Amino acid sequence: MNDTLSARALAFRQLHTDPGCFVIPNPWDVGSARLLAQMGFKALASTGAGHAFSCGLCDGAVGRERMLAHLRQMADATDLPLSADLENGFGPEPETVANTIRLAATTGIVGASIEDGSGDRHAPILPLALATDRIRAAVEAARALPFPFTLTARAENYFVGQPDLADTIQRLQAYQEAGADVLFAPGLRTREDIAAVLSAVDRPVNVLMGLDGVTLTVADLEAMGVKRISVGGSFARAAYGAFLRAAREVQEHGSFSYTNEAISGRDITRLLRGTRS
């Protein structure tokens, strides 16, 4: 297991140093993970929102123990490196975040992200000093692991409705100094904002796509210097959107034309046969 984990961890690190950028899609359950692996993606990242929806919960309501169990299943589902959405570390204190990293590292993941959101709608972003101490504690925990763990630090300003580019950059720079391997500010929507972040830091930058109205492509982002592209909960939302449209068609019109757009059971089976049973 240690050899396998180390090999996955090294492969994940290599993706961040190879030329160009790569897409790290976000499955929300074992089935979606296996399908994405079969399609040829090189790494996967969990989505806290997508998993919460699959549990009938709102984003952020899963809790640490349930999330760890989910990550064990996801890490075992494919042979690909898996990075975990560990939300805000499941507690405000740096030691809580460090302990979350240590516990999560036993599930088979080889990387994770920690965000600086507080969960408090009145003050949704943690103070910079505390947020930086939390990343520093996460880095120290990650460096003590017996395999190279890739830690991503997230600045949540744009994601929580506080689109302050200067503060976002200041936070990412502080997290860089604290030792984060990858930097991430979800919610950036324009070339100009993404370019400003890229020019202000010297670590690999992850950009979230799958945002309404954003038309940037993989080629666009690669040309700008983005290293990693994720889709967050948007694949899960796309799947649930199709499910709800189908249900509304049956409920409101009594028809079943949604099956014209559905993948066949035979095609799903064909894809899944290429993954581990």
Legacy VTK file of the C-alpha trace (Angstrom):
# vtk DataFile Version 3.0
C-alpha trace
ASCII
DATASET POLYDATA
POINTS 277 float
0.000 0.000 0.000
2.808 2.416 0.865
4.530 1.744 -2.477
1.265 2.288 -4.338
0.530 5.472 -2.417
4.025 6.827 -3.019
3.778 6.060 -6.728
0.453 7.895 -6.968
1.820 10.806 -4.951
4.881 11.121 -7.175
2.748 10.893 -10.314
0.546 13.672 -8.966
3.551 15.860 -8.205
4.880 15.222 -11.705
1.673 16.540 -13.263
2.394 19.887 -11.596
5.890 20.119 -13.089
5.230 18.740 -16.583
4.806 21.280 -19.391
1.343 22.697 -19.979
-1.709 22.315 -17.794
-3.967 19.423 -16.869
-7.623 19.021 -16.017
-8.412 17.374 -12.694
-12.142 16.575 -12.810
-14.260 16.208 -9.683
-16.267 12.987 -9.324
-18.781 12.846 -6.499
-19.109 9.084 -6.009
-17.414 5.803 -6.905
-19.310 5.390 -10.163
-18.431 8.838 -11.493
-14.806 8.342 -10.399
-14.520 5.078 -12.323
-16.097 6.544 -15.428
-13.711 9.528 -15.399
-10.734 7.238 -14.883
-11.785 5.116 -17.836
-12.005 8.243 -19.994
-8.289 8.829 -19.547
-7.953 11.650 -17.027
-4.651 11.539 -15.160
-5.847 12.505 -11.668
-9.081 13.145 -9.795
-10.208 15.526 -7.069
-13.143 15.008 -4.754
-15.905 17.609 -4.478
-17.340 18.389 -1.080
-20.432 19.940 -2.642
-21.088 17.057 -5.023
-20.700 14.474 -2.266
-22.971 16.468 0.043
-25.675 16.598 -2.633
-25.434 12.814 -3.076
-26.062 12.460 0.673
-29.082 14.758 0.541
-27.161 17.487 2.365
-26.082 21.045 1.662
-22.465 21.843 0.874
-20.386 21.857 4.041
-22.785 19.711 6.083
-21.141 16.287 5.703
-18.735 16.413 8.664
-15.232 15.040 8.987
-15.850 11.377 9.823
-18.333 10.895 7.021
-16.034 12.718 4.619
-13.093 10.496 5.549
-15.153 7.387 4.882
-16.119 8.823 1.494
-12.468 9.538 0.655
-11.469 5.947 1.450
-14.030 4.696 -1.040
-12.982 7.224 -3.660
-9.258 6.532 -3.295
-9.872 2.797 -3.639
-12.169 3.190 -6.650
-9.449 3.820 -9.243
-5.679 3.679 -9.702
-5.458 7.440 -10.206
-4.031 9.974 -7.758
-6.836 11.542 -5.720
-6.748 15.003 -4.172
-9.383 15.740 -1.528
-11.604 18.721 -0.908
-11.136 19.019 2.867
-13.212 22.207 2.982
-12.016 24.440 5.857
-10.260 21.592 7.652
-13.356 20.911 9.780
-12.452 23.401 12.462
-10.934 26.864 12.921
-7.803 25.999 14.920
-4.501 25.241 13.166
-4.065 21.989 15.101
-7.513 20.824 14.008
-6.527 21.441 10.393
-3.221 19.598 10.892
-5.024 16.651 12.421
-7.482 16.607 9.511
-4.529 16.342 7.111
-3.036 13.476 9.121
-6.338 11.601 9.251
-7.135 12.200 5.583
-3.700 10.957 4.558
-4.642 7.501 5.877
-7.510 7.202 3.377
-5.357 6.829 0.260
-5.447 10.421 -0.988
-2.195 12.038 -2.120
-3.203 15.691 -1.856
-5.843 17.989 -0.448
-7.084 21.561 -0.381
-7.734 23.700 2.688
-9.849 26.823 2.356
-9.978 30.007 4.409
-13.761 30.267 4.601
-15.188 30.476 8.105
-18.692 29.134 7.529
-20.026 32.294 9.211
-22.206 34.251 6.778
-21.569 37.468 8.702
-17.762 37.094 8.469
-17.231 34.464 5.770
-13.433 34.794 5.502
-11.059 33.993 8.341
-8.589 36.696 9.415
-5.418 36.488 7.340
-3.100 35.744 10.263
-5.219 32.807 11.440
-5.778 31.569 7.897
-2.028 31.602 7.264
-1.288 29.780 10.527
-3.779 27.117 9.459
-2.015 26.600 6.119
1.341 26.503 7.876
0.058 23.821 10.246
-1.344 21.844 7.309
1.978 22.087 5.497
3.882 20.862 8.550
1.531 17.890 8.891
1.830 17.108 5.188
5.631 17.267 5.236
5.742 14.777 8.106
3.923 12.115 6.059
5.870 9.177 4.589
4.943 10.174 1.013
4.977 13.483 -0.909
1.603 15.050 -0.162
0.505 17.978 -2.375
-1.217 20.703 -0.372
-3.441 23.265 -2.080
-4.355 26.502 -0.272
-7.635 28.181 -1.228
-8.561 31.855 -0.949
-12.354 31.925 -0.857
-13.090 35.649 -1.398
-14.787 35.296 -4.759
-16.587 32.109 -3.788
-18.316 33.695 -0.799
-19.386 36.922 -2.463
-16.447 39.131 -1.493
-14.633 39.643 -4.825
-11.602 41.525 -3.551
-8.703 40.812 -5.910
-6.080 42.612 -3.820
-6.990 40.644 -0.698
-7.138 37.413 -2.674
-3.612 37.970 -3.974
-2.344 38.952 -0.527
-3.776 35.755 0.907
-2.355 33.532 -1.817
1.060 35.124 -1.365
0.870 34.485 2.393
-0.139 30.866 1.805
2.730 30.503 -0.635
5.141 31.747 2.020
3.569 29.309 4.482
4.590 26.462 2.170
1.512 25.568 0.102
2.350 23.580 -3.035
-0.588 24.824 -5.147
-2.648 28.018 -4.934
-6.355 28.283 -5.703
-8.862 31.137 -5.701
-12.168 29.603 -6.805
-14.630 31.951 -8.467
-12.250 33.970 -10.629
-14.160 34.652 -13.841
-12.075 36.903 -16.096
-8.792 36.678 -17.938
-7.653 39.832 -16.188
-8.216 38.520 -12.663
-6.669 35.147 -13.417
-3.662 36.824 -15.070
-3.210 39.095 -12.033
-3.071 36.084 -9.717
-0.676 34.202 -11.989
1.712 37.153 -12.130
1.664 37.622 -8.346
2.697 34.110 -7.241
5.295 31.537 -8.224
3.514 28.287 -7.366
1.228 26.246 -9.614
-2.234 27.794 -9.774
-5.499 25.857 -9.938
-8.433 27.566 -11.672
-12.060 26.506 -11.264
-14.144 26.236 -14.415
-17.785 25.221 -14.847
-19.000 28.669 -13.804
-22.094 30.151 -15.439
-21.223 32.571 -18.208
-17.463 31.861 -18.224
-16.340 30.783 -21.690
-12.593 30.331 -21.168
-11.278 27.050 -22.577
-8.501 24.699 -21.526
-6.396 26.112 -24.353
-7.049 29.674 -23.165
-6.035 28.892 -19.607
-2.979 26.918 -20.631
-1.786 29.807 -22.783
-2.105 32.091 -19.752
0.064 29.819 -17.607
-2.559 28.022 -15.521
-1.222 24.673 -14.354
-4.364 22.874 -13.138
-8.074 23.164 -13.952
-10.836 21.697 -11.792
-14.617 21.746 -12.187
-15.761 21.571 -8.561
-19.336 20.446 -8.130
-20.355 21.373 -11.685
-20.260 17.797 -13.043
-22.507 16.697 -10.177
-24.808 19.668 -10.760
-24.960 18.831 -14.470
-25.974 15.263 -13.640
-28.589 16.368 -11.121
-29.859 18.968 -13.575
-30.501 16.261 -16.167
-32.142 14.077 -13.514
-34.491 16.853 -12.393
-35.400 17.800 -15.965
-36.298 14.163 -16.639
-38.376 13.937 -13.464
-40.206 17.183 -14.283
-40.971 15.934 -17.785
-42.617 12.793 -16.385
-44.423 14.687 -13.627
-45.626 17.639 -15.669
-46.073 16.187 -19.170
-46.346 12.440 -18.671
-43.743 11.840 -21.388
-40.364 10.124 -21.415
-38.353 11.788 -24.165
-35.514 12.421 -21.712
-34.276 8.938 -22.603
-33.225 10.299 -26.013
-30.354 12.120 -24.259
-29.565 9.411 -21.690
-26.544 7.155 -21.977
-27.508 3.529 -22.400
-26.924 0.923 -19.741
-24.824 -0.961 -22.285
-22.508 2.019 -22.821
-22.055 2.594 -19.085
-21.290 -1.101 -18.633
-18.754 -0.960 -21.446
-16.973 1.941 -19.764
-17.031 0.420 -16.305
-15.581 -2.869 -17.532
-12.344 -1.049 -18.110
-12.023 -0.208 -14.391
-11.551 -2.279 -11.286
-14.575 -4.282 -10.161
LINES 1 278
277 0 1 2 3 4 5 6 7 8 9 10 11 12 13 14 15 16 17 18 19 20 21 22 23 24 25 26 27 28 29 30 31 32 33 34 35 36 37 38 39 40 41 42 43 44 45 46 47 48 49 50 51 52 53 54 55 56 57 58 59 60 61 62 63 64 65 66 67 68 69 70 71 72 73 74 75 76 77 78 79 80 81 82 83 84 85 86 87 88 89 90 91 92 93 94 95 96 97 98 99 100 101 102 103 104 105 106 107 108 109 110 111 112 113 114 115 116 117 118 119 120 121 122 123 124 125 126 127 128 129 130 131 132 133 134 135 136 137 138 139 140 141 142 143 144 145 146 147 148 149 150 151 152 153 154 155 156 157 158 159 160 161 162 163 164 165 166 167 168 169 170 171 172 173 174 175 176 177 178 179 180 181 182 183 184 185 186 187 188 189 190 191 192 193 194 195 196 197 198 199 200 201 202 203 204 205 206 207 208 209 210 211 212 213 214 215 216 217 218 219 220 221 222 223 224 225 226 227 228 229 230 231 232 233 234 235 236 237 238 239 240 241 242 243 244 245 246 247 248 249 250 251 252 253 254 255 256 257 258 259 260 261 262 263 264 265 266 267 268 269 270 271 272 273 274 275 276
